[in-house]
Structures are given as C-alpha cells and as structure tokens.
C-alpha cells in the first residue's frame, strides 16, 4: 500500500488506496479522525481515496494524526510519498531527459557531414 501526503500547518491531505471506492472504510476513517482533539473538519473523497484534514496545529500535529492512521492500518509511513518527493522525482526525470536531448544535439553537430554521422545515428 502506497500513500501520498501533503502537509501544510493546519491542513493535511492523505491519499489512502484502501478507502478508494469503499464508503465503509471512508466512513470509519472519518469517524476515527473526528474523535481526535484538535481536528476541525475532515473531507473524504472515495473516488480518489483522498482525505483532507483541517486541524488546529496548536493542539494536534500532523505527525500525531498520521500516527493514529498508521496504528489503525490506513497509513504506512515507510511507503508514503510527500509532495516534495513527487516534485523531486519529476525534476530528476526532466533533467535526465533534457541532458539526453542536449547530448544528442551535441553529437549530431559534432558528426554532421562526416563519415561518423552514420555511426552516431546508430548510437
């Protein structure tokens, strides 16, 4: 099970695959969260498997909320991806693609009009 977490102080969004398409599981999670002191509101979307939790950061922390979800089997911290992880992976992939494109242009220009252009095209 892989989870996604986006956390800013006072607002936590967690995507949990096990509640996607499961109104019963979603209801259970919502009731679990509403019982936590400091939780102001929750919104569960069973189409996306997403839970938005608005909380008072002076009373409860996002780590505490995630800990409770983990204790109940709805969240696995070791498999969680954050917004930062997602952006970092996308930037890394984009950088790699740009690097390959630049290398291709450089090789093309270096071998342009030479007998090695056929070899470069094969590489």
Steps between C-alpha positions, in 0.01 A plus 500: 500500500645837399375825651543860397526782752481875451543691822487869577441621856131460577417297189593144415404311185555126496426266211432150624431233237294284739220758525474554125160367397421390854240718675512277811876540542473872426229541764709311754803723434288814521351394836848408626634844407203692642570342840848657513522818704613789280347371176276777367359328193553210262400438141528152355482436126443133415553564129862601555566337836594840639441642847539871573543568870485852641644517848615742767881468496514636857308196624599211274784443254485344156742234628254406776213473250709287264609287796139422587422416136805273497395325824162421342660366180401782265846648456856370461760765571779301335308485171369856505586753232484868573444789266874571518582140399268521201645831381857379552436185293339700218788750491755220497326330208468829311868578560601161368289542186637850435856371549447222246349745250791742536750217460319386188518849346869535588583162345296581192685828449838340572451228241301703248620436145763245601531131442430449868153651472362157409663353811362780717152439360527135596599588857 
